Amino acid sequence: MQGRIGAGCYTVDELPSKTSKADLSVILYEDPQGAGDGRIEYDGSRFEAHSLDAMKEVFATLVDAAAEAPHALVGELAVSEPPSAHGW
């Protein structure tokens, strides 16, 4: 991110965190080219990597469904499988 304050310019670069600040955080943002991007931070003592992979798949399916039906309620959108199928 870049900007100006008065006559001065600034640039902000996000650096990856080395530790999770919460049990589970999803950070979404728009990259410089205008595309959506993001990351998931999680407490490794509370979640296993395969659980987060499954959550990412369900979230991606939900986002795709929302893009196809922007006026639908979240409960009406298609998800690949119910969360219980993933063992959460």
PDB file of N, CA, C and O in Angstrom:
ATOM      1  N   MET A   1       0.852  -1.153   0.000  1.00  0.00           N
ATOM      2  CA  MET A   1       0.000   0.000   0.000  1.00  0.00           C
ATOM      3  C   MET A   1       0.904   1.224   0.000  1.00  0.00           C
ATOM      4  O   MET A   1       1.921   1.268   0.693  1.00  0.00           O
ATOM      5  N   GLN A   2       0.517   2.198  -0.779  1.00  0.00           N
ATOM      6  CA  GLN A   2       1.275   3.439  -0.855  1.00  0.00           C
ATOM      7  C   GLN A   2       0.331   4.612  -0.687  1.00  0.00           C
ATOM      8  O   GLN A   2      -0.856   4.507  -0.995  1.00  0.00           O
ATOM      9  N   GLY A   3       0.838   5.701  -0.212  1.00  0.00           N
ATOM     10  CA  GLY A   3       0.012   6.888  -0.047  1.00  0.00           C
ATOM     11  C   GLY A   3       0.845   8.108   0.229  1.00  0.00           C
ATOM     12  O   GLY A   3       2.075   8.076   0.190  1.00  0.00           O
ATOM     13  N   ARG A   4       0.139   9.197   0.512  1.00  0.00           N
ATOM     14  CA  ARG A   4       0.804  10.470   0.804  1.00  0.00           C
ATOM     15  C   ARG A   4       0.194  11.052   2.067  1.00  0.00           C
ATOM     16  O   ARG A   4      -1.003  10.918   2.317  1.00  0.00           O
ATOM     17  N   ILE A   5       1.026  11.690   2.844  1.00  0.00           N
ATOM     18  CA  ILE A   5       0.599  12.498   3.978  1.00  0.00           C
ATOM     19  C   ILE A   5       1.269  13.853   3.782  1.00  0.00           C
ATOM     20  O   ILE A   5       2.482  13.990   3.941  1.00  0.00           O
ATOM     21  N   GLY A   6       0.468  14.838   3.437  1.00  0.00           N
ATOM     22  CA  GLY A   6       1.040  16.139   3.112  1.00  0.00           C
ATOM     23  C   GLY A   6       1.968  16.001   1.925  1.00  0.00           C
ATOM     24  O   GLY A   6       1.575  15.480   0.880  1.00  0.00           O
ATOM     25  N   ALA A   7       3.204  16.467   2.080  1.00  0.00           N
ATOM     26  CA  ALA A   7       4.192  16.383   1.003  1.00  0.00           C
ATOM     27  C   ALA A   7       4.967  15.064   1.039  1.00  0.00           C
ATOM     28  O   ALA A   7       5.734  14.770   0.122  1.00  0.00           O
ATOM     29  N   GLY A   8       4.773  14.274   2.086  1.00  0.00           N
ATOM     30  CA  GLY A   8       5.526  13.023   2.232  1.00  0.00           C
ATOM     31  C   GLY A   8       4.804  11.822   1.657  1.00  0.00           C
ATOM     32  O   GLY A   8       3.573  11.788   1.634  1.00  0.00           O
ATOM     33  N   CYS A   9       5.553  10.841   1.196  1.00  0.00           N
ATOM     34  CA  CYS A   9       5.019   9.596   0.667  1.00  0.00           C
ATOM     35  C   CYS A   9       5.322   8.467   1.643  1.00  0.00           C
ATOM     36  O   CYS A   9       6.302   8.521   2.387  1.00  0.00           O
ATOM     37  N   TYR A  10       4.476   7.450   1.633  1.00  0.00           N
ATOM     38  CA  TYR A  10       4.759   6.282   2.456  1.00  0.00           C
ATOM     39  C   TYR A  10       4.427   5.010   1.691  1.00  0.00           C
ATOM     40  O   TYR A  10       3.604   5.009   0.777  1.00  0.00           O
ATOM     41  N   THR A  11       5.075   3.946   2.079  1.00  0.00           N
ATOM     42  CA  THR A  11       4.818   2.617   1.548  1.00  0.00           C
ATOM     43  C   THR A  11       4.705   1.670   2.733  1.00  0.00           C
ATOM     44  O   THR A  11       5.532   1.702   3.644  1.00  0.00           O
ATOM     45  N   VAL A  12       3.671   0.823   2.715  1.00  0.00           N
ATOM     46  CA  VAL A  12       3.465  -0.153   3.780  1.00  0.00           C
ATOM     47  C   VAL A  12       3.556  -1.537   3.168  1.00  0.00           C
ATOM     48  O   VAL A  12       2.850  -1.832   2.204  1.00  0.00           O
ATOM     49  N   ASP A  13       4.404  -2.381   3.702  1.00  0.00           N
ATOM     50  CA  ASP A  13       4.523  -3.764   3.265  1.00  0.00           C
ATOM     51  C   ASP A  13       4.105  -4.658   4.417  1.00  0.00           C
ATOM     52  O   ASP A  13       4.575  -4.497   5.544  1.00  0.00           O
ATOM     53  N   GLU A  14       3.219  -5.602   4.127  1.00  0.00           N
ATOM     54  CA  GLU A  14       2.802  -6.556   5.144  1.00  0.00           C
ATOM     55  C   GLU A  14       3.829  -7.678   5.207  1.00  0.00           C
ATOM     56  O   GLU A  14       4.144  -8.295   4.189  1.00  0.00           O
ATOM     57  N   LEU A  15       4.342  -7.938   6.385  1.00  0.00           N
ATOM     58  CA  LEU A  15       5.301  -9.014   6.582  1.00  0.00           C
ATOM     59  C   LEU A  15       4.587 -10.191   7.217  1.00  0.00           C
ATOM     60  O   LEU A  15       3.752  -9.998   8.101  1.00  0.00           O
ATOM     61  N   PRO A  16       4.896 -11.404   6.788  1.00  0.00           N
ATOM     62  CA  PRO A  16       4.235 -12.564   7.374  1.00  0.00           C
ATOM     63  C   PRO A  16       4.553 -12.702   8.854  1.00  0.00           C
ATOM     64  O   PRO A  16       5.682 -12.481   9.294  1.00  0.00           O
ATOM     65  N   SER A  17       3.545 -13.065   9.596  1.00  0.00           N
ATOM     66  CA  SER A  17       3.697 -13.274  11.027  1.00  0.00           C
ATOM     67  C   SER A  17       4.365 -14.622  11.284  1.00  0.00           C
ATOM     68  O   SER A  17       4.158 -15.570  10.526  1.00  0.00           O
ATOM     69  N   LYS A  18       5.145 -14.711  12.320  1.00  0.00           N
ATOM     70  CA  LYS A  18       5.787 -15.974  12.683  1.00  0.00           C
ATOM     71  C   LYS A  18       4.942 -16.767  13.671  1.00  0.00           C
ATOM     72  O   LYS A  18       5.199 -17.950  13.894  1.00  0.00           O
ATOM     73  N   THR A  19       3.936 -16.131  14.264  1.00  0.00           N
ATOM     74  CA  THR A  19       3.053 -16.814  15.209  1.00  0.00           C
ATOM     75  C   THR A  19       1.625 -16.358  14.975  1.00  0.00           C
ATOM     76  O   THR A  19       1.386 -15.265  14.461  1.00  0.00           O
ATOM     77  N   SER A  20       0.679 -17.203  15.355  1.00  0.00           N
ATOM     78  CA  SER A  20      -0.726 -16.855  15.239  1.00  0.00           C
ATOM     79  C   SER A  20      -1.131 -15.998  16.427  1.00  0.00           C
ATOM     80  O   SER A  20      -0.733 -16.269  17.560  1.00  0.00           O
ATOM     81  N   LYS A  21      -1.917 -14.970  16.169  1.00  0.00           N
ATOM     82  CA  LYS A  21      -2.373 -14.087  17.237  1.00  0.00           C
ATOM     83  C   LYS A  21      -3.697 -14.567  17.835  1.00  0.00           C
ATOM     84  O   LYS A  21      -4.131 -14.061  18.871  1.00  0.00           O
ATOM     85  N   ALA A  22      -4.336 -15.540  17.186  1.00  0.00           N
ATOM     86  CA  ALA A  22      -5.613 -16.076  17.640  1.00  0.00           C
ATOM     87  C   ALA A  22      -5.659 -17.560  17.292  1.00  0.00           C
ATOM     88  O   ALA A  22      -4.781 -18.065  16.593  1.00  0.00           O
ATOM     89  N   ASP A  23      -6.673 -18.250  17.778  1.00  0.00           N
ATOM     90  CA  ASP A  23      -6.813 -19.664  17.439  1.00  0.00           C
ATOM     91  C   ASP A  23      -6.933 -19.852  15.927  1.00  0.00           C
ATOM     92  O   ASP A  23      -6.332 -20.761  15.354  1.00  0.00           O
ATOM     93  N   LEU A  24      -7.720 -18.978  15.290  1.00  0.00           N
ATOM     94  CA  LEU A  24      -7.931 -19.054  13.851  1.00  0.00           C
ATOM     95  C   LEU A  24      -8.221 -17.653  13.324  1.00  0.00           C
ATOM     96  O   LEU A  24      -9.116 -16.971  13.823  1.00  0.00           O
ATOM     97  N   SER A  25      -7.470 -17.228  12.323  1.00  0.00           N
ATOM     98  CA  SER A  25      -7.680 -15.929  11.684  1.00  0.00           C
ATOM     99  C   SER A  25      -7.670 -16.115  10.182  1.00  0.00           C
ATOM    100  O   SER A  25      -6.844 -16.853   9.646  1.00  0.00           O
ATOM    101  N   VAL A  26      -8.590 -15.445   9.500  1.00  0.00           N
ATOM    102  CA  VAL A  26      -8.618 -15.421   8.044  1.00  0.00           C
ATOM    103  C   VAL A  26      -8.414 -13.969   7.638  1.00  0.00           C
ATOM    104  O   VAL A  26      -9.195 -13.097   8.018  1.00  0.00           O
ATOM    105  N   ILE A  27      -7.373 -13.714   6.871  1.00  0.00           N
ATOM    106  CA  ILE A  27      -7.044 -12.365   6.440  1.00  0.00           C
ATOM    107  C   ILE A  27      -7.242 -12.317   4.927  1.00  0.00           C
ATOM    108  O   ILE A  27      -6.553 -13.016   4.184  1.00  0.00           O
ATOM    109  N   LEU A  28      -8.180 -11.495   4.477  1.00  0.00           N
ATOM    110  CA  LEU A  28      -8.479 -11.364   3.054  1.00  0.00           C
ATOM    111  C   LEU A  28      -8.205  -9.929   2.634  1.00  0.00           C
ATOM    112  O   LEU A  28      -8.473  -8.994   3.388  1.00  0.00           O
ATOM    113  N   TYR A  29      -7.673  -9.755   1.436  1.00  0.00           N
ATOM    114  CA  TYR A  29      -7.369  -8.422   0.943  1.00  0.00           C
ATOM    115  C   TYR A  29      -7.282  -8.440  -0.574  1.00  0.00           C
ATOM    116  O   TYR A  29      -7.252  -9.502  -1.197  1.00  0.00           O
ATOM    117  N   GLU A  30      -7.244  -7.265  -1.149  1.00  0.00           N
ATOM    118  CA  GLU A  30      -7.092  -7.113  -2.587  1.00  0.00           C
ATOM    119  C   GLU A  30      -5.621  -6.865  -2.888  1.00  0.00           C
ATOM    120  O   GLU A  30      -5.006  -5.986  -2.285  1.00  0.00           O
ATOM    121  N   ASP A  31      -5.049  -7.632  -3.815  1.00  0.00           N
ATOM    122  CA  ASP A  31      -3.643  -7.439  -4.160  1.00  0.00           C
ATOM    123  C   ASP A  31      -3.493  -6.248  -5.109  1.00  0.00           C
ATOM    124  O   ASP A  31      -4.493  -5.711  -5.586  1.00  0.00           O
ATOM    125  N   PRO A  32      -2.257  -5.830  -5.388  1.00  0.00           N
ATOM    126  CA  PRO A  32      -2.040  -4.640  -6.237  1.00  0.00           C
ATOM    127  C   PRO A  32      -2.658  -4.749  -7.638  1.00  0.00           C
ATOM    128  O   PRO A  32      -2.944  -3.726  -8.260  1.00  0.00           O
ATOM    129  N   GLN A  33      -2.864  -5.959  -8.136  1.00  0.00           N
ATOM    130  CA  GLN A  33      -3.462  -6.136  -9.460  1.00  0.00           C
ATOM    131  C   GLN A  33      -4.994  -6.160  -9.392  1.00  0.00           C
ATOM    132  O   GLN A  33      -5.655  -6.286 -10.423  1.00  0.00           O
ATOM    133  N   GLY A  34      -5.563  -6.040  -8.186  1.00  0.00           N
ATOM    134  CA  GLY A  34      -7.011  -6.015  -8.027  1.00  0.00           C
ATOM    135  C   GLY A  34      -7.643  -7.366  -7.769  1.00  0.00           C
ATOM    136  O   GLY A  34      -8.864  -7.461  -7.649  1.00  0.00           O
ATOM    137  N   ALA A  35      -6.843  -8.408  -7.683  1.00  0.00           N
ATOM    138  CA  ALA A  35      -7.372  -9.746  -7.413  1.00  0.00           C
ATOM    139  C   ALA A  35      -7.477  -9.970  -5.912  1.00  0.00           C
ATOM    140  O   ALA A  35      -6.754  -9.348  -5.133  1.00  0.00           O
ATOM    141  N   GLY A  36      -8.367 -10.850  -5.512  1.00  0.00           N
ATOM    142  CA  GLY A  36      -8.490 -11.201  -4.103  1.00  0.00           C
ATOM    143  C   GLY A  36      -7.344 -12.105  -3.686  1.00  0.00           C
ATOM    144  O   GLY A  36      -6.896 -12.948  -4.463  1.00  0.00           O
ATOM    145  N   ASP A  37      -6.878 -11.933  -2.477  1.00  0.00           N
ATOM    146  CA  ASP A  37      -5.799 -12.758  -1.940  1.00  0.00           C
ATOM    147  C   ASP A  37      -6.015 -12.873  -0.444  1.00  0.00           C
ATOM    148  O   ASP A  37      -6.874 -12.191   0.115  1.00  0.00           O
ATOM    149  N   GLY A  38      -5.263 -13.709   0.194  1.00  0.00           N
ATOM    150  CA  GLY A  38      -5.405 -13.832   1.637  1.00  0.00           C
ATOM    151  C   GLY A  38      -4.579 -14.963   2.205  1.00  0.00           C
ATOM    152  O   GLY A  38      -3.808 -15.623   1.508  1.00  0.00           O
ATOM    153  N   ARG A  39      -4.770 -15.162   3.498  1.00  0.00           N
ATOM    154  CA  ARG A  39      -4.051 -16.237   4.175  1.00  0.00           C
ATOM    155  C   ARG A  39      -4.838 -16.641   5.419  1.00  0.00           C
ATOM    156  O   ARG A  39      -5.704 -15.910   5.900  1.00  0.00           O
ATOM    157  N   ILE A  40      -4.512 -17.806   5.911  1.00  0.00           N
ATOM    158  CA  ILE A  40      -5.112 -18.300   7.144  1.00  0.00           C
ATOM    159  C   ILE A  40      -3.992 -18.496   8.143  1.00  0.00           C
ATOM    160  O   ILE A  40      -2.980 -19.128   7.838  1.00  0.00           O
ATOM    161  N   GLU A  41      -4.170 -17.956   9.331  1.00  0.00           N
ATOM    162  CA  GLU A  41      -3.229 -18.180  10.433  1.00  0.00           C
ATOM    163  C   GLU A  41      -3.971 -18.999  11.479  1.00  0.00           C
ATOM    164  O   GLU A  41      -5.143 -18.748  11.759  1.00  0.00           O
ATOM    165  N   TYR A  42      -3.286 -19.973  12.051  1.00  0.00           N
ATOM    166  CA  TYR A  42      -3.957 -20.784  13.063  1.00  0.00           C
ATOM    167  C   TYR A  42      -2.974 -21.287  14.096  1.00  0.00           C
ATOM    168  O   TYR A  42      -1.769 -21.371  13.857  1.00  0.00           O
ATOM    169  N   ASP A  43      -3.523 -21.619  15.254  1.00  0.00           N
ATOM    170  CA  ASP A  43      -2.749 -22.174  16.352  1.00  0.00           C
ATOM    171  C   ASP A  43      -2.569 -23.664  16.081  1.00  0.00           C
ATOM    172  O   ASP A  43      -3.536 -24.426  16.117  1.00  0.00           O
ATOM    173  N   GLY A  44      -1.347 -24.074  15.812  1.00  0.00           N
ATOM    174  CA  GLY A  44      -1.043 -25.464  15.482  1.00  0.00           C
ATOM    175  C   GLY A  44      -1.322 -26.442  16.609  1.00  0.00           C
ATOM    176  O   GLY A  44      -1.400 -27.648  16.372  1.00  0.00           O
ATOM    177  N   SER A  45      -1.473 -25.948  17.828  1.00  0.00           N
ATOM    178  CA  SER A  45      -1.813 -26.856  18.925  1.00  0.00           C
ATOM    179  C   SER A  45      -3.317 -27.115  18.982  1.00  0.00           C
ATOM    180  O   SER A  45      -3.763 -28.003  19.708  1.00  0.00           O
ATOM    181  N   ARG A  46      -4.103 -26.346  18.222  1.00  0.00           N
ATOM    182  CA  ARG A  46      -5.562 -26.508  18.221  1.00  0.00           C
ATOM    183  C   ARG A  46      -6.095 -27.101  16.914  1.00  0.00           C
ATOM    184  O   ARG A  46      -7.157 -27.724  16.910  1.00  0.00           O
ATOM    185  N   PHE A  47      -5.377 -26.916  15.817  1.00  0.00           N
ATOM    186  CA  PHE A  47      -5.821 -27.385  14.509  1.00  0.00           C
ATOM    187  C   PHE A  47      -4.705 -28.158  13.834  1.00  0.00           C
ATOM    188  O   PHE A  47      -3.525 -27.862  14.021  1.00  0.00           O
ATOM    189  N   GLU A  48      -5.088 -29.152  13.048  1.00  0.00           N
ATOM    190  CA  GLU A  48      -4.126 -29.876  12.230  1.00  0.00           C
ATOM    191  C   GLU A  48      -4.192 -29.319  10.810  1.00  0.00           C
ATOM    192  O   GLU A  48      -5.235 -28.830  10.374  1.00  0.00           O
ATOM    193  N   ALA A  49      -3.092 -29.395  10.106  1.00  0.00           N
ATOM    194  CA  ALA A  49      -3.010 -28.821   8.765  1.00  0.00           C
ATOM    195  C   ALA A  49      -4.083 -29.382   7.840  1.00  0.00           C
ATOM    196  O   ALA A  49      -4.647 -28.633   7.041  1.00  0.00           O
ATOM    197  N   HIS A  50      -4.382 -30.676   7.923  1.00  0.00           N
ATOM    198  CA  HIS A  50      -5.385 -31.251   7.016  1.00  0.00           C
ATOM    199  C   HIS A  50      -6.775 -30.676   7.287  1.00  0.00           C
ATOM    200  O   HIS A  50      -7.589 -30.584   6.368  1.00  0.00           O
ATOM    201  N   SER A  51      -7.063 -30.287   8.534  1.00  0.00           N
ATOM    202  CA  SER A  51      -8.347 -29.656   8.842  1.00  0.00           C
ATOM    203  C   SER A  51      -8.446 -28.296   8.165  1.00  0.00           C
ATOM    204  O   SER A  51      -9.498 -27.931   7.640  1.00  0.00           O
ATOM    205  N   LEU A  52      -7.343 -27.548   8.181  1.00  0.00           N
ATOM    206  CA  LEU A  52      -7.344 -26.233   7.534  1.00  0.00           C
ATOM    207  C   LEU A  52      -7.446 -26.368   6.025  1.00  0.00           C
ATOM    208  O   LEU A  52      -8.084 -25.540   5.375  1.00  0.00           O
ATOM    209  N   ASP A  53      -6.832 -27.392   5.457  1.00  0.00           N
ATOM    210  CA  ASP A  53      -6.959 -27.621   4.010  1.00  0.00           C
ATOM    211  C   ASP A  53      -8.418 -27.864   3.646  1.00  0.00           C
ATOM    212  O   ASP A  53      -8.906 -27.350   2.640  1.00  0.00           O
ATOM    213  N   ALA A  54      -9.110 -28.645   4.462  1.00  0.00           N
ATOM    214  CA  ALA A  54     -10.528 -28.916   4.210  1.00  0.00           C
ATOM    215  C   ALA A  54     -11.351 -27.638   4.364  1.00  0.00           C
ATOM    216  O   ALA A  54     -12.252 -27.384   3.565  1.00  0.00           O
ATOM    217  N   MET A  55     -11.053 -26.834   5.380  1.00  0.00           N
ATOM    218  CA  MET A  55     -11.769 -25.571   5.567  1.00  0.00           C
ATOM    219  C   MET A  55     -11.556 -24.648   4.370  1.00  0.00           C
ATOM    220  O   MET A  55     -12.491 -23.978   3.929  1.00  0.00           O
ATOM    221  N   LYS A  56     -10.331 -24.609   3.840  1.00  0.00           N
ATOM    222  CA  LYS A  56     -10.042 -23.766   2.674  1.00  0.00           C
ATOM    223  C   LYS A  56     -10.867 -24.211   1.475  1.00  0.00           C
ATOM    224  O   LYS A  56     -11.381 -23.375   0.732  1.00  0.00           O
ATOM    225  N   GLU A  57     -10.999 -25.534   1.277  1.00  0.00           N
ATOM    226  CA  GLU A  57     -11.779 -26.050   0.155  1.00  0.00           C
ATOM    227  C   GLU A  57     -13.242 -25.644   0.274  1.00  0.00           C
ATOM    228  O   GLU A  57     -13.846 -25.198  -0.702  1.00  0.00           O
ATOM    229  N   VAL A  58     -13.815 -25.796   1.468  1.00  0.00           N
ATOM    230  CA  VAL A  58     -15.207 -25.430   1.688  1.00  0.00           C
ATOM    231  C   VAL A  58     -15.388 -23.926   1.492  1.00  0.00           C
ATOM    232  O   VAL A  58     -16.361 -23.497   0.872  1.00  0.00           O
ATOM    233  N   PHE A  59     -14.462 -23.123   2.014  1.00  0.00           N
ATOM    234  CA  PHE A  59     -14.553 -21.670   1.866  1.00  0.00           C
ATOM    235  C   PHE A  59     -14.474 -21.273   0.397  1.00  0.00           C
ATOM    236  O   PHE A  59     -15.252 -20.432  -0.054  1.00  0.00           O
ATOM    237  N   ALA A  60     -13.552 -21.863  -0.355  1.00  0.00           N
ATOM    238  CA  ALA A  60     -13.410 -21.539  -1.775  1.00  0.00           C
ATOM    239  C   ALA A  60     -14.688 -21.897  -2.536  1.00  0.00           C
ATOM    240  O   ALA A  60     -15.120 -21.144  -3.409  1.00  0.00           O
ATOM    241  N   THR A  61     -15.292 -23.035  -2.212  1.00  0.00           N
ATOM    242  CA  THR A  61     -16.547 -23.429  -2.844  1.00  0.00           C
ATOM    243  C   THR A  61     -17.650 -22.439  -2.508  1.00  0.00           C
ATOM    244  O   THR A  61     -18.446 -22.072  -3.372  1.00  0.00           O
ATOM    245  N   LEU A  62     -17.699 -22.003  -1.250  1.00  0.00           N
ATOM    246  CA  LEU A  62     -18.691 -21.033  -0.809  1.00  0.00           C
ATOM    247  C   LEU A  62     -18.512 -19.693  -1.533  1.00  0.00           C
ATOM    248  O   LEU A  62     -19.496 -19.090  -1.962  1.00  0.00           O
ATOM    249  N   VAL A  63     -17.278 -19.226  -1.671  1.00  0.00           N
ATOM    250  CA  VAL A  63     -17.012 -17.965  -2.366  1.00  0.00           C
ATOM    251  C   VAL A  63     -17.411 -18.065  -3.834  1.00  0.00           C
ATOM    252  O   VAL A  63     -18.010 -17.137  -4.378  1.00  0.00           O
ATOM    253  N   ASP A  64     -17.083 -19.184  -4.480  1.00  0.00           N
ATOM    254  CA  ASP A  64     -17.476 -19.377  -5.876  1.00  0.00           C
ATOM    255  C   ASP A  64     -18.993 -19.359  -6.020  1.00  0.00           C
ATOM    256  O   ASP A  64     -19.525 -18.739  -6.941  1.00  0.00           O
ATOM    257  N   ALA A  65     -19.695 -20.041  -5.106  1.00  0.00           N
ATOM    258  CA  ALA A  65     -21.159 -20.081  -5.152  1.00  0.00           C
ATOM    259  C   ALA A  65     -21.736 -18.682  -4.930  1.00  0.00           C
ATOM    260  O   ALA A  65     -22.713 -18.307  -5.577  1.00  0.00           O
ATOM    261  N   ALA A  66     -21.138 -17.906  -4.019  1.00  0.00           N
ATOM    262  CA  ALA A  66     -21.603 -16.539  -3.764  1.00  0.00           C
ATOM    263  C   ALA A  66     -21.399 -15.650  -4.987  1.00  0.00           C
ATOM    264  O   ALA A  66     -22.226 -14.784  -5.273  1.00  0.00           O
ATOM    265  N   ALA A  67     -20.313 -15.861  -5.699  1.00  0.00           N
ATOM    266  CA  ALA A  67     -20.060 -15.079  -6.907  1.00  0.00           C
ATOM    267  C   ALA A  67     -21.088 -15.399  -7.988  1.00  0.00           C
ATOM    268  O   ALA A  67     -21.466 -14.525  -8.769  1.00  0.00           O
ATOM    269  N   GLU A  68     -21.537 -16.647  -8.032  1.00  0.00           N
ATOM    270  CA  GLU A  68     -22.529 -17.069  -9.016  1.00  0.00           C
ATOM    271  C   GLU A  68     -23.944 -16.608  -8.652  1.00  0.00           C
ATOM    272  O   GLU A  68     -24.776 -16.397  -9.535  1.00  0.00           O
ATOM    273  N   ALA A  69     -24.214 -16.454  -7.356  1.00  0.00           N
ATOM    274  CA  ALA A  69     -25.551 -16.069  -6.880  1.00  0.00           C
ATOM    275  C   ALA A  69     -25.405 -14.999  -5.795  1.00  0.00           C
ATOM    276  O   ALA A  69     -25.632 -15.282  -4.619  1.00  0.00           O
ATOM    277  N   PRO A  70     -25.030 -13.773  -6.175  1.00  0.00           N
ATOM    278  CA  PRO A  70     -24.703 -12.738  -5.185  1.00  0.00           C
ATOM    279  C   PRO A  70     -25.853 -12.327  -4.267  1.00  0.00           C
ATOM    280  O   PRO A  70     -25.601 -11.755  -3.207  1.00  0.00           O
ATOM    281  N   HIS A  71     -27.092 -12.596  -4.634  1.00  0.00           N
ATOM    282  CA  HIS A  71     -28.224 -12.197  -3.795  1.00  0.00           C
ATOM    283  C   HIS A  71     -28.729 -13.340  -2.913  1.00  0.00           C
ATOM    284  O   HIS A  71     -29.669 -13.155  -2.139  1.00  0.00           O
ATOM    285  N   ALA A  72     -28.123 -14.499  -3.022  1.00  0.00           N
ATOM    286  CA  ALA A  72     -28.559 -15.653  -2.228  1.00  0.00           C
ATOM    287  C   ALA A  72     -28.118 -15.498  -0.778  1.00  0.00           C
ATOM    288  O   ALA A  72     -27.108 -14.856  -0.492  1.00  0.00           O
ATOM    289  N   LEU A  73     -28.880 -16.089   0.128  1.00  0.00           N
ATOM    290  CA  LEU A  73     -28.473 -16.152   1.527  1.00  0.00           C
ATOM    291  C   LEU A  73     -27.365 -17.190   1.660  1.00  0.00           C
ATOM    292  O   LEU A  73     -27.310 -18.143   0.884  1.00  0.00           O
ATOM    293  N   VAL A  74     -26.498 -17.012   2.622  1.00  0.00           N
ATOM    294  CA  VAL A  74     -25.369 -17.936   2.793  1.00  0.00           C
ATOM    295  C   VAL A  74     -25.856 -19.377   2.932  1.00  0.00           C
ATOM    296  O   VAL A  74     -25.253 -20.288   2.364  1.00  0.00           O
ATOM    297  N   GLY A  75     -26.932 -19.594   3.675  1.00  0.00           N
ATOM    298  CA  GLY A  75     -27.463 -20.943   3.863  1.00  0.00           C
ATOM    299  C   GLY A  75     -27.985 -21.580   2.596  1.00  0.00           C
ATOM    300  O   GLY A  75     -28.159 -22.798   2.547  1.00  0.00           O
ATOM    301  N   GLU A  76     -28.240 -20.782   1.563  1.00  0.00           N
ATOM    302  CA  GLU A  76     -28.731 -21.300   0.287  1.00  0.00           C
ATOM    303  C   GLU A  76     -27.596 -21.669  -0.666  1.00  0.00           C
ATOM    304  O   GLU A  76     -27.835 -22.308  -1.691  1.00  0.00           O
ATOM    305  N   LEU A  77     -26.388 -21.283  -0.346  1.00  0.00           N
ATOM    306  CA  LEU A  77     -25.259 -21.513  -1.242  1.00  0.00           C
ATOM    307  C   LEU A  77     -24.742 -22.943  -1.114  1.00  0.00           C
ATOM    308  O   LEU A  77     -24.820 -23.560  -0.052  1.00  0.00           O
ATOM    309  N   ALA A  78     -24.219 -23.446  -2.214  1.00  0.00           N
ATOM    310  CA  ALA A  78     -23.681 -24.806  -2.238  1.00  0.00           C
ATOM    311  C   ALA A  78     -22.325 -24.864  -1.551  1.00  0.00           C
ATOM    312  O   ALA A  78     -21.477 -23.990  -1.733  1.00  0.00           O
ATOM    313  N   VAL A  79     -22.145 -25.895  -0.770  1.00  0.00           N
ATOM    314  CA  VAL A  79     -20.838 -26.184  -0.182  1.00  0.00           C
ATOM    315  C   VAL A  79     -20.503 -27.600  -0.626  1.00  0.00           C
ATOM    316  O   VAL A  79     -21.407 -28.406  -0.846  1.00  0.00           O
ATOM    317  N   SER A  80     -19.221 -27.917  -0.762  1.00  0.00           N
ATOM    318  CA  SER A  80     -18.838 -29.220  -1.283  1.00  0.00           C
ATOM    319  C   SER A  80     -19.374 -30.363  -0.431  1.00  0.00           C
ATOM    320  O   SER A  80     -19.895 -31.340  -0.969  1.00  0.00           O
ATOM    321  N   GLU A  81     -19.257 -30.258   0.875  1.00  0.00           N
ATOM    322  CA  GLU A  81     -19.722 -31.287   1.805  1.00  0.00           C
ATOM    323  C   GLU A  81     -20.059 -30.595   3.116  1.00  0.00           C
ATOM    324  O   GLU A  81     -19.503 -29.540   3.420  1.00  0.00           O
ATOM    325  N   PRO A  82     -20.961 -31.177   3.895  1.00  0.00           N
ATOM    326  CA  PRO A  82     -21.205 -30.571   5.214  1.00  0.00           C
ATOM    327  C   PRO A  82     -19.956 -30.643   6.067  1.00  0.00           C
ATOM    328  O   PRO A  82     -19.176 -31.586   5.934  1.00  0.00           O
ATOM    329  N   PRO A  83     -19.742 -29.650   6.957  1.00  0.00           N
ATOM    330  CA  PRO A  83     -18.530 -29.648   7.793  1.00  0.00           C
ATOM    331  C   PRO A  83     -18.324 -30.941   8.569  1.00  0.00           C
ATOM    332  O   PRO A  83     -17.179 -31.320   8.814  1.00  0.00           O
ATOM    333  N   SER A  84     -19.391 -31.634   8.965  1.00  0.00           N
ATOM    334  CA  SER A  84     -19.220 -32.871   9.734  1.00  0.00           C
ATOM    335  C   SER A  84     -18.517 -33.959   8.918  1.00  0.00           C
ATOM    336  O   SER A  84     -17.890 -34.856   9.482  1.00  0.00           O
ATOM    337  N   ALA A  85     -18.624 -33.875   7.600  1.00  0.00           N
ATOM    338  CA  ALA A  85     -17.957 -34.862   6.732  1.00  0.00           C
ATOM    339  C   ALA A  85     -16.448 -34.713   6.791  1.00  0.00           C
ATOM    340  O   ALA A  85     -15.714 -35.644   6.459  1.00  0.00           O
ATOM    341  N   HIS A  86     -15.981 -33.541   7.216  1.00  0.00           N
ATOM    342  CA  HIS A  86     -14.543 -33.292   7.307  1.00  0.00           C
ATOM    343  C   HIS A  86     -13.983 -33.631   8.681  1.00  0.00           C
ATOM    344  O   HIS A  86     -12.770 -33.581   8.887  1.00  0.00           O
ATOM    345  N   GLY A  87     -14.853 -33.972   9.616  1.00  0.00           N
ATOM    346  CA  GLY A  87     -14.386 -34.344  10.950  1.00  0.00           C
ATOM    347  C   GLY A  87     -14.014 -33.166  11.824  1.00  0.00           C
ATOM    348  O   GLY A  87     -13.154 -33.303  12.695  1.00  0.00           O
ATOM    349  N   TRP A  88     -14.645 -31.984  11.617  1.00  0.00           N
ATOM    350  CA  TRP A  88     -14.319 -30.821  12.435  1.00  0.00           C
ATOM    351  C   TRP A  88     -15.016 -30.896  13.745  1.00  0.00           C
ATOM    352  O   TRP A  88     -14.865 -30.001  14.577  1.00  0.00           O
TER     353      TRP A  88
END
